[in-house]
């Protein structure tokens, strides 16, 4: 892990590192994730970072967007495939946990370099407690049918598959107190009994994200293929082909239901109430898949009966939106917070 203490130094490094230098995996001395520790770094936050390698000759190379790089982590995810923004998704189970780990692998043919680095929390800014239900997966859209080369009639388009449902958020309880200048947040999932333990400087908001997951989109149906043209050869007629039917669109997935939370605040941190934010919306249903277009019939020659136009596929059925969750009234109660450590 390499930390840069001043933003100006970060800017200099961004412009001076040899990002275009040829990367020889066998010459890598170490690799690390580089970020600015002055910015707010807290669980659930998004940070800007780069993945750097240090070569044996002292050259630093930015490999963030290299095809040779592979990142694996249960704590950190990349916001998009080519982004330099990373989201910390880890749910700490101990109040002493203040890092998020990421495995860095650089590969070139038979050569592999691998190391694990970490991002250290400074507990500044907002604390985002992400208990959102997972989004559903999109259905698969089908390819359009090409024109027939041998058989007369156009082939029917295949149906798009259904989107899956978004998952529900759960029911949670939370205890919040202050100790040694820090705000402590204990969270328990009442269904699974899973426990998360957060701490923060209390500078920003404490966001409870209990939204239901969005439903997946239905896949589009494939277009029907076109029929072959009619023909007359040696006094023998060959009929024009019928157009293929378009495939039906897949159904959209349902949105998941929002979660519920009940929060108990110790009187020694009553001022934190104004910084609590709740997001308990039900997830949105997905979009329905579109029906495929009808295939066209082949062109008849004079005297022939035209072929049949294919039928247009039907759009999928729409799912339902998830139901909003509930925020139970806050309670201010003295409790022994040592039992929740």
N, C-alpha and C positions, 0 to 999 in steps of 0.2 A: 504494500500500500504506500502510495506517495502522495503527500498532502502539500498543497501550495498555499502559503500563508497570506499572500497578497494578491488581489485581483490583477494588479498591473503585471505581476510576474506570470500569471496565467496567460495573459494576453501575449506577452513576449514569447512564451513557450509555444502557444498556438501558432504563431507565425514562423517560428524558427525550427521546429522539429522537422526532420527529414521524412515527410510523409510519402514522398515519391521514391525514396531509396529502395533498391531491390531487397526483398526480404528473404534471407536465407535462414530457414528454421534451425539448422544446426548451429548457427552463430548467435542464437538468442541467449542472453544471460539471464534475463528475468522479464516478467510482464506484470502489469498492474493497471488498475482502474484509477484514472486521474480526475479529480473533481475539486471544486472550490469549497473549503471547509467553513468559509465565512457565511455562505448562504444558509438558509434554514434547511436543516436535514433532520427529519423526524419520520417515524413510521407512517406509512401511507402517503408520503410526499413524493413528488417527482423532482428529480435533480438532473442537471446537465453534466455529462461526464464523457470521457474518452477512454478507450482502451489503448494503452501504450506498451511497446516492447522496447527493452534496452538491449542493444547488441553488444557483443564482446568488445568492439572497438569504441564503445561509448556513445554511438549514435542512437538517438531515440526516434522511433517510427510510430506514427499514428495508424493503428490497424482497425480502427472502429468499424470501417466499412469494407474491410478486406474479405475476400471470398475464402481466405484461409482461416478466418477466425470463427470459432464456435463458442457461444456462451451458454452455460448451463447453471441454473440457480432456482431454488425454491423461495428465495428471499427477494430477488430483484427481477423485473421484467423490462424489456425494451419497449418503449411506447410504440414504435413502428420499426420495421425491419432495417431501415437505413437511418434511423433517428439517433441523435446523440442525447436524447432524453431517456432516463431510466426511472421506473417507478419502484419504490420500496414496498413490497407487498407482504413482508414478513409480519406474522402475528407473534410477538414475543410472549413466551410463557413464564419468564422470570423478570423481575424488576432490575436484575443485574445485567440483562441482555441489552447491549447497546451497539451491536454490529449487524450488518447484513452481508452475507457471503456470496461470492460468485466464482464459478470455475471458468478459467480462461484456457482455451485450447487453440493452438495454432498448428495447422497441419499442412504439409506439402508432400504429396505422394507417400513415401514410406516414413518420412520424418514427422515426429509429433513432439511438441512442447506443451506441457500442461502445468498449471499452477492455480492455486486458489487465493483470491484477494478479498478484501472486505471494504465496505463503506461504514464509517463510524457516525453514529447519531450525535448531534449536538443539542437535540431536544428543543430547538428554536422553531418559531412559526407555528402553523396549525398542526394538530394531531388528527389524523384521519383514521378512524376505526372502521375498516371496511368489512362489513358483514353482509354484503350484497349477494343476492342469489345469482348464480351463474347464468349467463345468457344461453339460450338454446342454439343449436346448430342449424345452419341453413340447409335446406334440401338441395338436392343435386339437379341442376338443369340438364336437359338432354340435348344432344347434337341434332342438327337438322338433317333430314334425309336427303341424299343426293339423288339425281335422276337415275332411273333404271337403265341398265345396259343390256340385260337379257330378257327378264320378265316384262310383261306389258304394263301392269299396274304399278303405280307409285307405292312405296312402302309406307305404312303408317308410322307416324312419329311416336316415340315412347313417352310415357307420362313422367312428369317431374316428380321427384320424391317430396315427402312432407317435411316441413321444418319441425324441429323438436321443441318441446315446451321449455320456457325459462323456469329456473328453479325458484322456489320460495325462499325468502329469508326466514330466519328463525326467531324464537323468543329469547330475549336476553335480560339479564339483570346486571346492574353496574353499581359499584361502590366507589366513591370519589372522596379523597381527603388530601390534606397538605402536610408535608413533612420535609424539614431541612431545605425550605425554599423551592421545593418541587411539588407539582400536583401529580398524585398517583391515581390511576384509573384501573380498577379491577373489573373484568368483564367475564361473565359466565353464560354459556349457552345452556339454557334450561332443558333442552331436548337431548343434547349429546353430552352435557357436562364438561365440554371443552372450556378451558380457562385461558384467557389472555391477560397479560399484565403490562400496562404502559406507564410511562412517566413523561412529563413535559414541563417546560419552564412556565407554561401558562401564558405565554406572550400572545398567542393567537387563539383561534377557535378550536374547540374539540368537536369534531364532526362524527356523528354516528350515522353511517351509511347502511341503512337497512332496506334498501330498495329491492323489489323483486326483479329477477332477471327478465330480459326481453325475450320474447319468443323468436324462434328462427324463421327465416323467410322460406316460403315454399319454392321449390325449383320450377323453372319454366318447362313446359312441354316442348318437345321437338316438333319442327315443321314437318308436314307430310311431304313425301317425294312426289315429283311430277310423273305422270304417265307418259309412255312412249307414243310417238306419233303413229297414226294409221299409215298403211302402205298398200300399194297395188303393184304386184310383181307377177309377170307371166299370167295375167288374167286372174290372179288369186289375191283376194283382199285380206289384209291383216288389220284387225280392229285397232282403233286408238285406245290406249290404256287409260284407266281411271286414275284420278289423283288420289294420293294417300291422305288419310285423316291426320289432322294435327293431334299431338299428344295433349292430354289434360295437364293443367298446372297442379302443382302440389299444394296441399293445405298449409296455411301458416300455423306456427306454434303459438300456444297460449302464453301470455305473460305470467310470470310468477307473482305470488302475493308478497306484499311488503311485510317486514317483520315488526315485532313489538319489543319495547324496551321499558324497563322500570329502573329508575336511577335513585339511589340513596346518597345524599351528600352529607358529609360530616360537617358540623358547625364551624370547624376550624378552616373551612374552605368555602364558606357560603357565597363569597363573591364570584365564584366560578360559574354560577348559574347563568349569568348573562352571556357567557362564552360557549354555552352548549348549543349545538345545532343538530337537527334531526332530519333525516331524509328517509321517509318510509313509503314512498310511492310504489304502487304496484307496477310491475313491468308492462311494457307495451306489447301487444300482439305483433307478430311478424307480418310481413307483406305476403299476400297470396301469390302463388306462381301463375304466370300467364299461360293461357292455352296456346298451343302451336298453330301456325297458319296452315290452312288447307293446301294440299298439293293440287296443281293444275292438271286437267286432263290433257292427253295428247291431242294434237291437231288432226282432225279427220281429213281424208281425201274426199273428193267429190262423190256423193252418193252414200257415204258412210254415216252411220249414227254416231253423234259425238259421244265421247266418253263422259263419265260422271266426275263432277268436281268433288274433291275431297271435302270432308267436314272440318270446320274449325274446332280446335280443342277448347274445352271449357276451363275457365280459370278455377283455381282451387278455392276451397271454403276458408273463410276468415276465422281465425281463433278469437279468443276473448282476452281483454286486458285483465291484468292481475288486480286484486283488491288491495287498497291501501292499508298499511299497517297502523299500529296504534302506539302513541307515546303516553304511557301512564303518568299520572301526576307525580311530580317530584316530591320526595320526602326529605326533610332535614332531621337527621337522627344521630345522636351520639352512638358510636359503636367502636369496638376494639379492632382497629384496622390491622393490628399485628397478625390476626388470624387469617388475613387474606394475602399475606406475603408469601 
